[in-house]
Amino acid sequence: MVTIRLTNSKTRRKEDFRPIEPSNVRMYVCGPTVYDRAHLGNARPVVVFDTLYRLLRHVYGQGHVTYVRNFTDVDDKINAEALRRQKAGSPGTLEDLIHQRTEETIAWYHADMDALGALRPSHEPRATEYIGQMIAMTQGLIDTGHAYAVEGHVLFRVRSYSDYGKLSGRSVDDMIAGARVEVAPFKEDPMDFVLWKPSSGEEPGWESPWGKGRPGWHIECSAMAHELLGESFDIHGGGLDLQFPHHENEIAQSVGACGGEFVRTWMHNGFLNIDDTKMSKSLGNFFTIADVLKKFDGESVRLFMLRTHYRSPFNFSDTLLEEARSALKRLYTALDAAGPVPDLAAIDWAEPRAAAFKAAMDDDFNTPGALAVLFDLVGDVNRGQTADAALLKALAGTLGLLQAQPKAYLQGGSSVDENFVQSRIDARTAAKQARNFAAADGIRAELAALGIELKDRPQGTTWVRA
Ligand SMILES: [Zn+2]
């Protein structure tokens, strides 16, 4: 088997990827703060790491990859929106209104990411469900001298961790000179960051050894990753904008609390630009995913994102997106002309075009290279080989593309997103394996409501339209 090679941000080198346990490859990706509609910048890591998740499942087996992506549901902006609603006369307590806001935001997020063909991760923990673990980790850091409590706050003592700054390649002194650090009179050192902070009357808070308060953002990821993936795991992903300080702080906390190696491979996707400039509300070029999905189908957006290598800056423009849509149409048109295309039971990776596709994917997850192989294959499909059409569909499927009925796609999309159905079937299988039968039954009922009937067979679950 060819080894996957990935660029590790920690070593700044392309390395052979060797999981700690090949029977349980573990990946954590920082998820969104759920205060509003997800924007295009949120979509990129979702599509990138979803595609990596699919690749890992291919290589190590569907049941052997655990993917965790969190929801940050403790945040001042969520709180501000709930307060605004309360003042505008919405019924319910502030806690109810906070809950309402996070629920609706998570539902939007799921709808957007399903439209982009992203599978649901194995676990989507919410920070508010792991407060106990955050308090325990914070207390552990105090006990070992990595943190100190002062005036209702708990702060991480950055100078207690000598490798601080290694991931982003900065020294603590450079950081102090260049960073916008919050100066507070109770800090021992301006670089020290918050693990716990006090909550005033209107703010959400939990009882803790340091009084009523709430966790800092960084400790949330460390605590949830530790609970769901253990002290050491294989891949931690996120946008390049999170490398410092968020990921640097996660490392300091997790290594401080557990010792050992927190993460083996760090992966960062590049920045997003709109028409070659940074996306920002003040520049008036700020788009939500829902805005884009009004004009383009999710699969075209997905193909578009995969045309850029994940580490490169990603440039978004309507013109480029229209090009991606025509390219996708070209693929579906070829499949449609090929007539009924059988689903391959397995891809023969020794076949030269499959081998070229795999070589691109194994080499730092080079999706533009893999897509180029697909477009070469279209020429062969157009010469009328059904076997080539089947190979095209199967290879594209590993990227989460080309799984709709060609006719339905070309006629404007089918009413049911097949990627979504598959992602829910996968989630149900995982729930059954975890003996969480209530969750499994819930997913069956959810799909039944969409007119999808599941059929459980020894070789797996299939579905039909009821
Ligand atoms: Zn994080």
Boltz pocket constraint, residues with backbone or C-beta under 6 A from the ligand:
constraints:
  - pocket:
      binder: B
      contacts: [[A, 29], [A, 30], [A, 31], [A, 217], [A, 218], [A, 221], [A, 246], [A, 250]]
      max_distance: 6.0
